[in-house]
Amino acid sequence: MTNAMKITEEQSLMVDTIRKVTEEKFKPRAAEISETGEFPMENIKLLGDLGILGISIPEEYGGSDGTVMDAVLILEEIAKGCYITAMAALGEIGVQTKAIVAYGTEEQKHKYLPRIARGDAILAICITEPDTGSDAAQMKTNAVLKGNKYIVNGTKTMISRAEVADLFLLFTRFEGEEGYKGIGCLLVDKDTLGLQVKQGFKTMGGEYLWEVVLEDCEVPVENVLVRENGFKKLMSGFNTQRCLNPAITLGLAEGAFNEALRFTKEREQFGQKISDFQGIQWMLAEMYTEIEASKALLYKAAMNAGKGFSDQLEASTAKFFTNEMAIRVTNKALQLHGGYGYTKEYPVERMVRGARFGALGGGTSEIQKNVIAKKLLNADRIY
Ligand SMILES: Cc1cc2nc3c(=O)[nH]c(=O)nc-3n(C[C@H](O)[C@H](O)[C@H](O)COP(=O)(O)OP(=O)(O)OC[C@H]3O[C@@H](n4cnc5c(N)ncnc54)[C@H](O)[C@@H]3O)c2cc1C
């Protein structure tokens, strides 16, 4: 890290606090909740009590008004010890909350943000549909105005945290208007008539994803979060999410590296520590270099974002590289454990599984490369 990219003393203290909590409270149950798939409500409440969940929320709404970099450091540190807790916290720290902060009415902000900061309101974001994943602009869910309510019909799928969510940020088309211009977002409370959380899909990372069905779901007009330019605004928010999703995979890669370093210094074969073999040393050197390269890209994108939204090119580059790096590095860490790495006796297999999510969720690696290439081709000059 160059001096310009050094974290502040305040951030360093925050990281120490999260490291302690992760080691003492989250890590001991990480293997168990990865198997059961339960939502780590206790951990989220604890993060709420510590003021961590309010990092993306201004002070006047009960938050601590932090930066994107603060959020990256938090998720990175939690993910080193417990992937499931990091994914759960992403809901409160991530794009959902930032969208309410950026686009919500005063009434909406006062109603939801203090609860989110305390860990009393879990958020789900509903974009993906059975037939529209990467091509989200083709979503079919539709909201039609009837009196003072929108009547919404559609199906969302692969939704994180839906089984425990108090509030759903529901992306929908309005009045059947075609193309991306017709898309906006509604805030839907969990007990709204016509909203149902249906089938759960257990993921290889351990958490569940859920199908959310809207059947004549009645949403009051005052719950419109974004209407005009909704899709464009959604994408601006997503640039920031593209820093937060790789913060989790970066943490997993670092966690796996720590495990591999410890193991190779303890394990003996052919009469010596396996870390004494040059081949093993080179693997460790390669893993470390890849982690540091990712960190440089990600921290740059996050630091440049300040308290706002990330730059699209920086965020997509960081997301693409970090998520692919984490797949390589966690796999190498497993390899360094030999057969033991493949068993559930060691945490590294869990880290391999968790790291696989990054290149899929929040825009796949292929979509990031499309974004990067488009930016490059549209520029007059890059270097
Ligand atoms: C752990 C996890 C959590 C998630 N949480 C949520 C959530 O909370 N809310 C939500 O709305 N969604 C969520 N998703 C869904 C996620 O956003 C989608 O999986 C993602 O957008 C990709 O869509 P898809 O799965 O339909 O794949 P598809 O879009 O069908 O893609 C299939 C393959 O084709 C490739 N592809 C598609 N288009 C192109 C192209 N133009 N050029 C090159 N290749 C292309 C993709 O990269 C991929 O390899 C989550 C997913 C995961 C894995």
The ligand as a MOL file (V3000), in Angstrom:
LIG
                    3D

  0  0  0     0  0            999 V3000
M  V30 BEGIN CTAB
M  V30 COUNTS 53 58 0 0 0
M  V30 BEGIN ATOM
M  V30 1 C -24.9640 -15.3420 -3.3990 0
M  V30 2 C -25.8970 -14.6000 -4.2960 0
M  V30 3 C -26.7300 -13.6320 -3.7500 0
M  V30 4 C -27.6400 -12.9600 -4.5640 0
M  V30 5 N -28.4810 -12.0460 -3.9850 0
M  V30 6 C -29.3550 -11.3770 -4.7580 0
M  V30 7 C -30.2460 -10.4190 -4.1660 0
M  V30 8 O -30.2410 -10.1900 -2.9550 0
M  V30 9 N -31.1170 -9.7650 -4.9820 0
M  V30 10 C -31.1660 -9.9860 -6.3200 0
M  V30 11 O -31.9700 -9.3370 -6.9940 0
M  V30 12 N -30.3600 -10.9220 -6.9150 0
M  V30 13 C -29.4550 -11.6170 -6.1650 0
M  V30 14 N -28.6330 -12.5540 -6.7350 0
M  V30 15 C -28.7660 -12.8510 -8.1390 0
M  V30 16 C -27.6360 -12.3000 -8.9720 0
M  V30 17 O -27.6890 -10.8950 -9.0200 0
M  V30 18 C -27.6990 -12.9510 -10.3640 0
M  V30 19 O -27.3640 -14.3210 -10.1750 0
M  V30 20 C -26.7740 -12.3040 -11.3620 0
M  V30 21 O -27.1990 -11.0060 -11.6840 0
M  V30 22 C -26.6600 -13.1210 -12.6610 0
M  V30 23 O -27.9220 -13.4190 -13.1770 0
M  V30 24 P -28.2980 -14.9330 -13.5390 0
M  V30 25 O -27.9350 -15.7830 -12.3780 0
M  V30 26 O -29.7040 -14.9610 -14.0070 0
M  V30 27 O -27.3160 -15.3340 -14.7120 0
M  V30 28 P -27.4710 -14.9730 -16.2670 0
M  V30 29 O -27.6300 -13.5250 -16.4470 0
M  V30 30 O -28.5000 -15.8620 -16.8750 0
M  V30 31 O -26.0260 -15.3910 -16.7910 0
M  V30 32 C -25.6460 -16.7520 -17.1000 0
M  V30 33 C -24.2050 -16.6980 -17.6280 0
M  V30 34 O -24.1660 -15.9070 -18.8360 0
M  V30 35 C -23.2450 -14.8370 -18.6870 0
M  V30 36 N -23.7220 -13.6620 -19.4080 0
M  V30 37 C -24.9380 -13.0740 -19.3240 0
M  V30 38 N -24.9900 -11.9840 -20.1010 0
M  V30 39 C -23.7850 -11.8680 -20.6930 0
M  V30 40 C -23.2040 -10.9510 -21.6070 0
M  V30 41 N -23.8730 -9.8800 -22.0400 0
M  V30 42 N -21.9270 -11.1390 -22.0100 0
M  V30 43 C -21.2120 -12.2060 -21.5310 0
M  V30 44 N -21.7030 -13.1110 -20.6810 0
M  V30 45 C -22.9760 -12.9420 -20.2460 0
M  V30 46 C -23.1500 -14.6020 -17.1890 0
M  V30 47 O -21.9580 -13.9300 -16.8490 0
M  V30 48 C -23.2350 -16.0110 -16.6630 0
M  V30 49 O -21.9770 -16.6120 -16.7490 0
M  V30 50 C -27.7120 -13.2420 -5.9390 0
M  V30 51 C -26.8660 -14.2190 -6.4790 0
M  V30 52 C -25.9680 -14.8910 -5.6840 0
M  V30 53 C -25.0850 -15.9360 -6.3010 0
M  V30 END ATOM
M  V30 BEGIN BOND
M  V30 1 1 1 2
M  V30 2 1 2 3
M  V30 3 2 2 52
M  V30 4 2 3 4
M  V30 5 1 4 5
M  V30 6 1 4 50
M  V30 7 2 5 6
M  V30 8 1 6 7
M  V30 9 1 6 13
M  V30 10 2 7 8
M  V30 11 1 7 9
M  V30 12 1 9 10
M  V30 13 2 10 11
M  V30 14 1 10 12
M  V30 15 2 12 13
M  V30 16 1 13 14
M  V30 17 1 14 15
M  V30 18 1 14 50
M  V30 19 1 15 16
M  V30 20 1 16 17
M  V30 21 1 16 18
M  V30 22 1 18 19
M  V30 23 1 18 20
M  V30 24 1 20 21
M  V30 25 1 20 22
M  V30 26 1 22 23
M  V30 27 1 23 24
M  V30 28 2 24 25
M  V30 29 1 24 26
M  V30 30 1 24 27
M  V30 31 1 27 28
M  V30 32 2 28 29
M  V30 33 1 28 30
M  V30 34 1 28 31
M  V30 35 1 31 32
M  V30 36 1 32 33
M  V30 37 1 33 34
M  V30 38 1 33 48
M  V30 39 1 34 35
M  V30 40 1 35 36
M  V30 41 1 35 46
M  V30 42 1 36 37
M  V30 43 1 36 45
M  V30 44 2 37 38
M  V30 45 1 38 39
M  V30 46 1 39 40
M  V30 47 2 39 45
M  V30 48 1 40 41
M  V30 49 2 40 42
M  V30 50 1 42 43
M  V30 51 2 43 44
M  V30 52 1 44 45
M  V30 53 1 46 47
M  V30 54 1 46 48
M  V30 55 1 48 49
M  V30 56 2 50 51
M  V30 57 1 51 52
M  V30 58 1 52 53
M  V30 END BOND
M  V30 END CTAB
M  END
